[in-house]
Amino acid sequence: MPVSYAGIIEEHNNVRNKAGLFDIGHMGLIKIAGPQALEFIQSVATNDAAKLAVNSCQYALLCHENGGAVDDILVYRLPDQYIIIANASNTDKVLAWFNKVLGTRDKGLIEHDTQSCALSIQGPKAIELVGKTLGLDLSNLARNHVLES
């Protein structure tokens, strides 16, 4: 995956003024589901996931019990599960930390999804371009929210 196609300044300006599409399929996508999902997330993440509305997300940190960060993450609340997005190079560390925190509790709570892909589009024209491409009205989609269709 090239880091730069036409040059970092040109790409930066295009994203800031129009939109940029990024393949983030390499990021760690971890599903957490079941009756103990929220309790588990509350025990490992710094933000209050109980405040998340369905189909929204928040930024949080995973911290070691004695301080220091395991990773910074995004926590998505979907209708039937939570999804954690971890930095690609830290996914194994995040999974190891989750398993350490879980101890002997239900290991089925966590699933590392290696079959899905993800794209990120950002910039002032992102909503318009994605809406037109998908044939959806995204004008009311709030920041840090997702739409399932």
Disulfide bonds with the S-S distance in Angstrom:
none
